[in-house]
Amino acid sequence: MSGKRTDLFYAKLHRTSEAAVLGACDAELLGKTLTCGGLVLYIDPAFFGDYPLSSEELAAMMMEADVLNLFGDRTVFLAVSLGYGGGSAAQEVCGTKHLQLLRS
């Protein structure tokens, strides 16, 4: 086990002149490599952040984002419970919940 608390999240808001993109994940996924079939996906701290957040802090960041790229059961559940996407919008990627959406 990585020692990361499983009640926390990691997230980073990337701002451009066009949009704000949020990368967020369950704490225990940060720094892991997900592999299935020919797909290799690294949950990179450079994209998903390196500072642990509570669910309240992550919810506030979601409100600021135009695009959400989310990994992990708890992160996706939080987004869906806040009205971002529906449960059916989430996909499984290498056995891990993933939700990517553009807010309009």
ROGULUM-70863 format. One record per residue: x, y, z of N, C-alpha, C in turn; residue in three letters. Coordinates in steps of 0.05 Angstrom, whole numbers, padded with zeros to 5 digits. Example, Ala and Ser with C-alpha at 12.3 -4.5 7.8 and 13.67 -1.06 7.14 Angstrom:
REM residues 2
n.u|n.v|n.w|ca.u|ca.v|ca.w|c.u|c.v|c.w|code
00264|-00114|00156|00246|-00090|00156|00264|-00066|00156|ala
00257|-00045|00142|00273|-00021|00143|00258|00001|00157|ser
REM end
This chain:
REM residues 104
n.u|n.v|n.w|ca.u|ca.v|ca.w|c.u|c.v|c.w|code
00017|-00024|00000|00000|00000|00000|00018|00025|00000|met
00009|00045|-00014|00025|00069|-00017|00025|00087|00008|ser
00007|00082|00027|00006|00099|00051|-00011|00124|00048|gly
-00022|00128|00024|-00040|00151|00020|-00067|00145|00033|lys
-00078|00165|00046|-00105|00162|00059|-00126|00158|00037|arg
-00144|00140|00042|-00164|00134|00023|-00189|00151|00025|thr
-00189|00171|00042|-00211|00190|00044|-00204|00217|00031|asp
-00181|00218|00017|-00171|00242|00005|-00170|00239|-00025|leu
-00166|00262|-00038|-00165|00263|-00067|-00140|00280|-00075|phe
-00132|00277|-00100|-00112|00295|-00111|-00125|00308|-00136|tyr
-00119|00333|-00140|-00130|00348|-00163|-00112|00371|-00170|ala
-00114|00379|-00195|-00099|00402|-00204|-00116|00415|-00226|lys
-00119|00442|-00224|-00134|00457|-00244|-00114|00470|-00263|leu
-00117|00463|-00288|-00099|00474|-00309|-00115|00496|-00324|his
-00106|00520|-00323|-00120|00542|-00335|-00106|00551|-00361|arg
-00122|00556|-00382|-00113|00568|-00406|-00131|00592|-00412|thr
-00125|00606|-00433|-00143|00628|-00440|-00170|00618|-00450|ser
-00171|00593|-00458|-00196|00581|-00469|-00213|00567|-00448|glu
-00200|00553|-00428|-00216|00537|-00410|-00199|00530|-00385|ala
-00213|00519|-00366|-00200|00508|-00342|-00205|00478|-00342|ala
-00184|00463|-00341|-00185|00434|-00343|-00177|00423|-00315|val
-00194|00406|-00304|-00189|00394|-00278|-00181|00365|-00281|leu
-00158|00357|-00271|-00151|00329|-00269|-00153|00322|-00239|gly
-00168|00301|-00233|-00172|00293|-00205|-00173|00263|-00203|ala
-00164|00253|-00180|-00164|00224|-00176|-00166|00217|-00146|cys
-00173|00192|-00140|-00172|00182|-00113|-00143|00182|-00104|asp
-00138|00188|-00079|-00111|00190|-00069|-00094|00165|-00074|ala
-00106|00142|-00071|-00090|00117|-00074|-00082|00111|-00103|glu
-00093|00126|-00122|-00086|00122|-00150|-00062|00139|-00159|leu
-00057|00161|-00146|-00036|00179|-00154|-00009|00165|-00156|leu
00004|00168|-00179|00030|00156|-00183|00030|00127|-00192|gly
00006|00116|-00195|00004|00088|-00204|00002|00087|-00234|lys
00009|00064|-00245|00006|00058|-00273|-00015|00037|-00276|thr
-00036|00043|-00291|-00057|00025|-00297|-00051|00012|-00324|leu
-00053|-00015|-00325|-00047|-00030|-00349|-00068|-00050|-00355|thr
-00078|-00051|-00379|-00097|-00071|-00388|-00095|-00073|-00418|cys
-00094|-00097|-00428|-00091|-00101|-00457|-00066|-00086|-00466|gly
-00069|-00070|-00486|-00047|-00054|-00496|-00046|-00026|-00484|gly
-00064|-00019|-00466|-00065|00007|-00454|-00048|00009|-00429|leu
-00032|00030|-00428|-00016|00036|-00404|-00022|00065|-00398|val
-00033|00070|-00374|-00041|00097|-00366|-00028|00103|-00339|leu
-00011|00124|-00338|00002|00133|-00314|-00014|00156|-00301|tyr
-00021|00153|-00276|-00036|00174|-00262|-00015|00193|-00251|ile
-00007|00212|-00268|00016|00229|-00264|00010|00253|-00245|asp
00026|00255|-00224|00022|00278|-00206|00025|00305|-00220|pro
00039|00307|-00242|00042|00332|-00256|00015|00341|-00267|ala
-00002|00322|-00274|-00029|00328|-00284|-00050|00328|-00262|phe
-00049|00308|-00244|-00069|00304|-00224|-00063|00318|-00197|phe
-00041|00332|-00195|-00034|00347|-00171|-00018|00332|-00151|gly
-00006|00346|-00133|00011|00333|-00113|00004|00342|-00084|asp
-00020|00353|-00081|-00029|00362|-00055|-00055|00349|-00048|tyr
-00058|00335|-00025|-00083|00322|-00018|-00105|00341|-00012|pro
-00129|00334|-00020|-00153|00350|-00017|-00176|00335|-00004|leu
-00193|00349|00011|-00217|00337|00021|-00238|00337|-00001|ser
-00261|00324|00004|-00282|00324|-00016|-00294|00352|-00020|ser
-00294|00368|00001|-00305|00395|-00001|-00286|00412|-00019|glu
-00260|00409|-00015|-00241|00424|-00032|-00243|00415|-00061|glu
-00246|00389|-00066|-00248|00379|-00093|-00274|00389|-00106|leu
-00296|00389|-00091|-00321|00398|-00101|-00319|00427|-00110|ala
-00305|00444|-00095|-00302|00472|-00102|-00286|00474|-00128|ala
-00265|00458|-00131|-00249|00458|-00156|-00266|00449|-00180|met
-00283|00430|-00176|-00301|00421|-00198|-00318|00443|-00208|met
-00327|00460|-00190|-00345|00483|-00197|-00330|00503|-00215|met
-00303|00504|-00212|-00287|00523|-00228|-00280|00513|-00256|glu
-00282|00486|-00260|-00272|00474|-00284|-00292|00474|-00307|ala
-00282|00476|-00331|-00298|00473|-00355|-00297|00445|-00366|asp
-00274|00432|-00361|-00270|00404|-00369|-00261|00388|-00345|val
-00272|00365|-00341|-00265|00348|-00318|-00254|00321|-00329|leu
-00231|00313|-00319|-00218|00287|-00326|-00213|00274|-00299|asn
-00230|00254|-00292|-00231|00243|-00265|-00226|00213|-00265|leu
-00210|00204|-00246|-00204|00175|-00243|-00209|00167|-00214|phe
-00222|00143|-00211|-00226|00132|-00184|-00255|00131|-00177|gly
-00263|00110|-00162|-00291|00107|-00154|-00301|00130|-00138|asp
-00286|00139|-00118|-00295|00161|-00101|-00296|00188|-00115|arg
-00277|00193|-00132|-00276|00218|-00147|-00300|00219|-00166|thr
-00305|00198|-00181|-00327|00197|-00200|-00354|00198|-00184|val
-00356|00184|-00162|-00380|00185|-00146|-00386|00213|-00136|phe
-00365|00227|-00127|-00369|00255|-00118|-00379|00272|-00141|leu
-00367|00270|-00164|-00376|00286|-00187|-00405|00280|-00194|ala
-00412|00255|-00196|-00440|00248|-00203|-00459|00257|-00181|val
-00452|00255|-00156|-00469|00264|-00135|-00473|00295|-00135|ser
-00454|00309|-00147|-00457|00338|-00150|-00471|00346|-00176|leu
-00479|00326|-00192|-00494|00332|-00216|-00477|00333|-00242|gly
-00451|00326|-00240|-00434|00326|-00264|-00436|00299|-00277|tyr
-00448|00298|-00300|-00451|00273|-00314|-00471|00255|-00300|gly
-00476|00232|-00311|-00493|00213|-00298|-00476|00188|-00292|gly
-00487|00170|-00276|-00472|00146|-00270|-00465|00130|-00295|gly
-00482|00132|-00316|-00477|00117|-00340|-00455|00130|-00357|ser
-00449|00155|-00351|-00428|00169|-00367|-00400|00160|-00359|ala
-00398|00148|-00335|-00372|00138|-00326|-00365|00112|-00340|ala
-00340|00108|-00346|-00330|00084|-00359|-00310|00070|-00340|gln
-00305|00045|-00346|-00283|00031|-00332|-00259|00031|-00350|glu
-00237|00040|-00339|-00211|00039|-00353|-00192|00023|-00336|val
-00184|00000|-00345|-00166|-00018|-00331|-00177|-00023|-00302|cys
-00204|-00027|-00301|-00216|-00034|-00275|-00220|-00010|-00257|gly
-00216|00014|-00267|-00218|00038|-00250|-00239|00057|-00263|thr
-00257|00068|-00247|-00277|00087|-00257|-00263|00112|-00269|lys
-00274|00120|-00292|-00263|00144|-00305|-00287|00160|-00316|his
-00286|00186|-00313|-00306|00204|-00323|-00292|00228|-00335|leu
-00298|00233|-00360|-00288|00257|-00373|-00311|00272|-00385|gln
-00313|00298|-00379|-00336|00312|-00390|-00329|00342|-00394|leu
-00344|00353|-00412|-00342|00382|-00418|-00368|00394|-00408|leu
-00364|00413|-00389|-00388|00428|-00379|-00397|00449|-00398|arg
-00423|00451|-00401|-00433|00472|-00420|-00447|00494|-00405|ser
REM end
